[in-house]
Amino acid sequence: MENKTYTPVPWKVLKSEMVVDEKWYKLRRDHVALPSGLEMDDYYVSVRPNVVLTFPLTEDNHVIFVRQYKHAAADIFVELPGGVIDAHETEPSEAARREMLEETGFTSDDVELLLEATDNPTKDTNRMYYFLARNARKVAKQDLDASEAIEVLKVPLREVEQMILSGQVRVAGTVALCLLALRKLGI
Protein backbone atom coordinates (compact mmCIF):
# COMPACT_ATOMS: atom_id res chain seq x y z
CA MET A 1 0.00 0.00 0.00
CA GLU A 2 1.42 3.37 -1.02
CA ASN A 3 1.38 6.32 1.39
CA LYS A 4 0.44 9.59 -0.24
CA THR A 5 1.75 12.78 1.24
CA TYR A 6 -0.81 15.53 1.63
CA THR A 7 -0.09 19.03 2.76
CA PRO A 8 -3.19 20.69 4.17
CA VAL A 9 -4.05 24.12 2.79
CA PRO A 10 -6.76 26.55 3.90
CA TRP A 11 -10.08 26.57 2.11
CA LYS A 12 -10.96 29.61 0.04
CA VAL A 13 -13.98 31.56 1.27
CA LEU A 14 -16.04 32.65 -1.75
CA LYS A 15 -18.89 34.21 0.20
CA SER A 16 -19.78 34.62 3.85
CA GLU A 17 -22.96 35.83 5.54
CA MET A 18 -24.15 36.06 9.13
CA VAL A 19 -27.42 34.13 9.29
CA VAL A 20 -27.99 34.49 13.05
CA ASP A 21 -26.64 37.55 14.82
CA GLU A 22 -28.06 37.57 18.34
CA LYS A 23 -26.51 38.58 21.66
CA TRP A 24 -25.98 35.00 22.83
CA TYR A 25 -25.43 33.26 19.48
CA LYS A 26 -23.92 34.08 16.11
CA LEU A 27 -23.97 31.71 13.14
CA ARG A 28 -22.20 32.31 9.84
CA ARG A 29 -22.83 30.53 6.54
CA ASP A 30 -19.77 30.23 4.32
CA HIS A 31 -19.52 29.28 0.66
CA VAL A 32 -16.09 27.64 0.41
CA ALA A 33 -13.87 26.13 -2.27
CA LEU A 34 -11.73 23.20 -1.16
CA PRO A 35 -8.29 22.52 -2.66
CA SER A 36 -9.83 19.55 -4.51
CA GLY A 37 -12.12 21.94 -6.38
CA LEU A 38 -15.22 20.87 -4.47
CA GLU A 39 -17.43 23.78 -3.44
CA MET A 40 -19.77 23.83 -0.44
CA ASP A 41 -22.22 26.69 -0.13
CA ASP A 42 -23.62 25.65 3.24
CA TYR A 43 -20.72 25.39 5.66
CA TYR A 44 -22.01 26.74 8.99
CA VAL A 45 -19.67 28.24 11.57
CA SER A 46 -20.51 29.28 15.15
CA VAL A 47 -18.87 32.66 15.69
CA ARG A 48 -18.02 32.48 19.36
CA PRO A 49 -16.01 34.75 21.64
CA ASN A 50 -12.79 33.55 23.21
CA VAL A 51 -13.15 32.11 26.70
CA VAL A 52 -11.09 31.58 29.84
CA LEU A 53 -11.13 28.80 32.39
CA THR A 54 -9.28 28.93 35.71
CA PHE A 55 -8.06 26.29 38.17
CA PRO A 56 -8.10 28.26 41.46
CA LEU A 57 -5.87 26.60 44.06
CA THR A 58 -6.00 27.95 47.60
CA GLU A 59 -3.03 28.19 49.94
CA ASP A 60 -4.42 25.23 51.92
CA ASN A 61 -4.55 23.07 48.75
CA HIS A 62 -8.22 23.22 47.86
CA VAL A 63 -9.58 23.77 44.36
CA ILE A 64 -12.51 26.12 43.87
CA PHE A 65 -15.20 24.67 41.60
CA VAL A 66 -18.63 25.98 40.62
CA ARG A 67 -21.82 23.95 40.33
CA GLN A 68 -24.60 25.20 38.08
CA TYR A 69 -27.37 24.29 35.67
CA LYS A 70 -26.49 24.36 31.94
CA HIS A 71 -29.57 24.64 29.78
CA ALA A 72 -28.32 23.21 26.45
CA ALA A 73 -27.38 19.95 28.18
CA ALA A 74 -30.34 20.21 30.60
CA ASP A 75 -28.28 19.16 33.60
CA ILE A 76 -26.30 20.43 36.57
CA PHE A 77 -22.51 20.37 36.19
CA VAL A 78 -19.43 20.81 38.36
CA GLU A 79 -16.94 22.99 36.52
CA LEU A 80 -14.06 25.34 37.04
CA PRO A 81 -14.89 29.07 36.98
CA GLY A 82 -14.66 30.73 33.61
CA GLY A 83 -16.42 32.59 30.88
CA VAL A 84 -16.20 34.93 27.92
CA ILE A 85 -13.41 37.42 27.38
CA ASP A 86 -15.17 40.79 27.15
CA ALA A 87 -14.43 43.02 24.15
CA HIS A 88 -12.60 45.62 26.28
CA GLU A 89 -10.27 43.05 27.90
CA THR A 90 -6.89 43.01 26.19
CA GLU A 91 -5.37 40.16 28.18
CA PRO A 92 -7.03 36.79 28.75
CA SER A 93 -5.61 36.80 32.29
CA GLU A 94 -7.76 39.88 33.05
CA ALA A 95 -10.87 37.94 32.07
CA ALA A 96 -9.72 34.90 34.07
CA ARG A 97 -9.37 36.99 37.24
CA ARG A 98 -12.68 38.79 36.61
CA GLU A 99 -14.66 35.60 35.96
CA MET A 100 -13.14 33.85 38.99
CA LEU A 101 -14.02 36.83 41.20
CA GLU A 102 -17.56 37.20 39.82
CA GLU A 103 -18.45 33.51 40.04
CA THR A 104 -16.70 32.59 43.30
CA GLY A 105 -15.59 35.70 45.19
CA PHE A 106 -12.00 34.39 45.00
CA THR A 107 -9.01 36.15 43.46
CA SER A 108 -5.30 35.47 42.94
CA ASP A 109 -2.18 37.50 42.26
CA ASP A 110 -0.47 34.45 40.73
CA VAL A 111 -2.30 33.52 37.52
CA GLU A 112 -0.34 31.45 34.99
CA LEU A 113 -1.41 30.53 31.47
CA LEU A 114 -1.06 26.76 31.02
CA LEU A 115 -2.45 26.40 27.50
CA GLU A 116 -4.22 28.19 24.69
CA ALA A 117 -6.44 25.68 22.90
CA THR A 118 -9.10 25.46 20.23
CA ASP A 119 -12.24 23.75 21.49
CA ASN A 120 -13.98 22.68 18.26
CA PRO A 121 -12.05 23.83 15.15
CA THR A 122 -14.54 22.18 12.81
CA LYS A 123 -17.44 24.46 13.71
CA ASP A 124 -16.38 27.12 16.26
CA THR A 125 -14.15 30.18 15.89
CA ASN A 126 -13.08 30.67 19.50
CA ARG A 127 -10.01 29.92 21.53
CA MET A 128 -9.89 28.75 25.15
CA TYR A 129 -7.28 29.97 27.62
CA TYR A 130 -6.54 27.64 30.53
CA PHE A 131 -5.09 29.22 33.68
CA LEU A 132 -3.72 28.01 36.99
CA ALA A 133 -4.38 30.51 39.81
CA ARG A 134 -2.21 29.78 42.85
CA ASN A 135 -2.90 31.12 46.35
CA ALA A 136 -6.53 31.89 45.52
CA ARG A 137 -8.25 33.65 48.38
CA LYS A 138 -11.80 34.75 49.15
CA VAL A 139 -12.09 38.56 48.97
CA ALA A 140 -15.71 39.24 48.04
CA LYS A 141 -19.20 37.87 47.61
CA GLN A 142 -20.24 36.48 44.24
CA ASP A 143 -21.27 39.09 41.67
CA LEU A 144 -23.58 37.10 39.41
CA ASP A 145 -25.67 38.08 36.39
CA ALA A 146 -29.45 37.83 36.81
CA SER A 147 -29.41 34.58 34.79
CA GLU A 148 -26.79 32.88 37.00
CA ALA A 149 -27.24 30.73 40.10
CA ILE A 150 -23.85 29.29 41.05
CA GLU A 151 -22.87 27.15 44.04
CA VAL A 152 -19.19 27.44 45.03
CA LEU A 153 -17.43 24.21 46.02
CA LYS A 154 -14.09 23.95 47.84
CA VAL A 155 -12.58 20.55 47.00
CA PRO A 156 -9.35 19.09 48.43
CA LEU A 157 -6.71 18.97 45.66
CA ARG A 158 -6.11 15.27 46.29
CA GLU A 159 -9.77 14.50 45.37
CA VAL A 160 -9.82 16.24 41.97
CA GLU A 161 -8.51 13.34 39.88
CA GLN A 162 -11.04 10.93 41.41
CA MET A 163 -13.86 13.42 40.69
CA ILE A 164 -12.89 13.26 37.02
CA LEU A 165 -12.48 9.47 36.92
CA SER A 166 -15.82 8.93 38.68
CA GLY A 167 -17.68 11.26 36.28
CA GLN A 168 -18.51 13.94 38.87
CA VAL A 169 -16.57 16.38 36.67
CA ARG A 170 -17.55 15.78 33.05
CA VAL A 171 -17.29 19.04 31.12
CA ALA A 172 -14.49 18.70 28.55
CA GLY A 173 -12.73 22.01 29.21
CA THR A 174 -12.77 21.48 32.97
CA VAL A 175 -11.47 17.93 32.60
CA ALA A 176 -8.64 19.13 30.35
CA LEU A 177 -7.63 21.99 32.65
CA CYS A 178 -7.78 19.80 35.76
CA LEU A 179 -5.45 17.27 34.17
CA LEU A 180 -3.09 20.02 32.95
CA ALA A 181 -3.02 21.67 36.38
CA LEU A 182 -2.50 18.40 38.24
CA ARG A 183 0.42 17.61 35.95
CA LYS A 184 1.87 21.13 36.38
CA LEU A 185 1.59 20.75 40.16
CA GLY A 186 3.27 17.31 40.06
CA ILE A 187 0.18 15.49 41.37
SULPE-V166077 format. One record per pair of residues at least 12 apart in sequence whose ideal C-beta (glycine too) atoms are under 8 Angstrom apart, sorted by the first residue. I is the first residue (numbers start at 1). GAP is how many residues later the second one is. D is the distance in Angstrom with one decimal. If there is no record, write none. Layout:
I_GAP_D, I_GAP_D
This chain:
9_26_5.1, 11_21_4.4, 11_22_6.5, 11_23_5.5, 11_24_7.4, 12_20_6.6, 12_21_4.4, 13_17_5.5, 13_18_7.3, 13_19_5.7, 14_17_4.5, 14_18_6.5, 14_19_5.7, 14_25_7.2, 15_15_7.2, 15_16_4.0, 15_26_7.6, 16_12_6.0, 16_13_7.3, 16_14_4.9, 16_15_7.3, 17_12_5.5, 18_29_7.4, 19_25_7.8, 25_21_7.5, 26_20_7.1, 26_21_4.0, 26_22_7.4, 27_17_6.0, 27_18_7.3, 27_19_6.0, 27_20_7.0, 28_16_7.1, 28_17_4.6, 28_18_7.9, 28_19_5.3, 29_13_6.4, 29_14_7.2, 29_15_5.7, 29_16_7.8, 30_13_4.6, 30_14_7.7, 30_15_6.1, 31_12_7.5, 44_79_7.1, 45_78_6.3, 45_79_7.4, 45_80_6.3, 46_77_5.6, 46_78_4.8, 46_79_6.9, 47_78_5.2, 48_76_5.1, 48_77_5.7, 48_78_4.0, 49_35_4.7, 49_36_6.2, 49_77_6.0, 50_34_7.5, 50_35_4.7, 50_42_7.0, 50_76_5.0, 50_77_4.8, 50_78_7.3, 50_79_7.0, 51_31_6.1, 51_32_6.3, 51_33_5.6, 51_34_6.6, 51_75_6.2, 51_76_7.8, 51_77_5.3, 51_78_7.3, 51_122_8.0, 52_30_5.2, 52_31_6.8, 52_33_6.1, 52_40_5.4, 52_41_8.0, 52_43_4.7, 52_44_4.2, 52_47_6.0, 52_76_7.5, 52_77_4.8, 52_78_8.0, 52_79_6.4, 53_27_5.3, 53_28_7.6, 53_29_3.7, 53_43_7.8, 53_75_6.3, 53_76_7.3, 53_77_5.5, 53_78_7.1, 53_120_5.2, 53_121_6.8, 53_124_5.2, 54_26_6.0, 54_27_5.5, 54_28_6.0, 54_42_4.7, 54_43_8.0, 54_45_6.9, 54_46_4.9, 54_57_7.2, 54_77_4.6, 54_78_7.7, 54_79_5.1, 54_123_7.9, 55_25_5.7, 55_59_7.9, 55_75_7.6, 55_76_6.9, 55_77_5.0, 55_78_6.6, 55_122_5.3, 55_123_6.6, 55_125_7.9, 55_126_4.0, 56_24_7.5, 56_25_6.7, 56_44_5.7, 56_48_6.9, 56_50_5.3, 56_52_6.4, 56_77_4.6, 56_80_3.7, 57_75_6.9, 57_76_6.7, 57_77_5.4, 57_78_7.5, 57_79_6.0, 57_100_6.6, 57_124_7.4, 57_128_7.5, 58_48_7.8, 58_77_7.2, 58_78_5.1, 58_79_6.8, 58_96_7.3, 59_76_5.2, 59_78_7.1, 61_95_6.8, 61_96_4.4, 61_97_7.7, 62_92_4.7, 62_93_6.2, 62_94_5.8, 62_95_6.5, 63_17_7.9, 63_91_7.7, 63_92_5.0, 63_93_7.8, 63_94_5.7, 63_97_5.6, 63_115_7.9, 64_16_7.9, 64_17_6.8, 64_36_7.6, 64_40_5.2, 64_42_5.3, 64_72_5.9, 64_88_6.5, 64_89_7.2, 64_90_6.1, 64_91_7.9, 65_13_5.3, 65_14_6.6, 65_15_6.2, 65_16_7.8, 65_87_7.6, 65_88_4.3, 65_89_7.9, 65_90_5.7, 65_104_7.6, 66_12_7.5, 66_13_5.7, 66_14_7.2, 66_15_5.3, 66_37_5.3, 66_38_6.5, 66_84_4.9, 66_85_6.9, 66_86_6.1, 66_87_7.0, 67_12_7.7, 67_83_7.2, 67_84_4.3, 67_85_7.9, 67_86_5.8, 68_80_7.0, 68_81_6.4, 68_82_4.7, 68_83_6.9, 69_80_7.1, 77_93_7.0, 77_94_5.3, 78_75_6.7, 78_85_7.2, 78_90_5.9, 78_91_5.2, 78_93_7.9, 78_96_7.6, 79_90_7.4, 79_92_4.9, 79_94_7.7, 79_95_4.6, 80_93_7.8, 80_94_4.8, 80_97_5.8, 80_98_7.2, 81_18_5.6, 81_19_4.7, 81_22_4.3, 81_23_5.3, 81_25_7.9, 82_14_7.4, 82_17_5.4, 82_18_8.0, 82_21_7.9, 82_91_7.3, 83_12_7.2, 83_16_4.3, 83_19_7.8, 83_20_7.4, 85_44_7.7, 86_12_7.8, 92_21_7.1, 92_24_7.9, 92_37_4.0, 92_39_7.7, 93_18_5.1, 93_20_6.8, 93_36_8.0, 93_38_6.7, 95_34_7.8, 96_15_5.8, 96_33_6.9, 96_35_4.5, 96_37_7.1, 97_14_6.1, 97_36_7.7, 100_33_6.3, 100_36_7.3, 101_38_7.4, 101_39_6.3, 101_42_7.1, 102_40_6.8, 102_41_4.7, 102_42_6.7, 103_39_6.4, 103_41_7.2, 103_45_7.7, 103_47_5.5, 103_49_7.6, 104_34_7.9, 104_38_6.6, 104_46_7.8, 104_48_5.0, 105_33_5.3, 105_34_6.7, 105_35_4.6, 105_36_5.4, 105_37_5.3, 105_38_7.9, 105_47_7.1, 106_27_7.9, 106_30_4.6, 106_31_6.3, 106_32_5.4, 106_33_7.1, 107_29_6.9, 107_30_6.6, 107_32_5.1, 107_33_7.7, 108_25_3.8, 108_26_6.3, 108_27_5.8, 108_28_4.5, 108_29_7.2, 109_26_7.0, 110_23_6.7, 110_24_4.2, 110_25_5.4, 111_20_5.3, 111_21_7.4, 111_22_4.8, 112_19_6.5, 112_20_4.9, 112_21_7.8, 112_22_7.4, 113_16_6.3, 113_17_7.3, 113_18_5.8, 114_16_4.8, 114_17_6.5, 114_18_5.4, 114_63_7.2, 114_66_4.9, 114_67_6.6, 114_70_6.1, 115_14_7.8, 115_15_4.6, 115_61_8.0, 115_62_8.0, 115_65_5.9, 116_12_7.3, 116_13_5.5, 116_14_7.7, 117_13_6.7, 117_59_7.3, 119_53_7.7, 119_54_6.9, 128_45_6.0, 130_43_7.6, 130_46_6.9, 130_47_4.5, 130_50_6.0, 131_46_8.0, 132_48_7.9, 132_49_5.0, 132_52_5.9, 132_53_7.7, 157_28_7.5, 157_30_6.7, 158_29_7.6, 160_18_5.5, 160_22_6.4, 160_27_7.9, 161_17_7.6, 161_21_6.1, 161_26_7.2, 164_14_5.8, 164_15_7.2
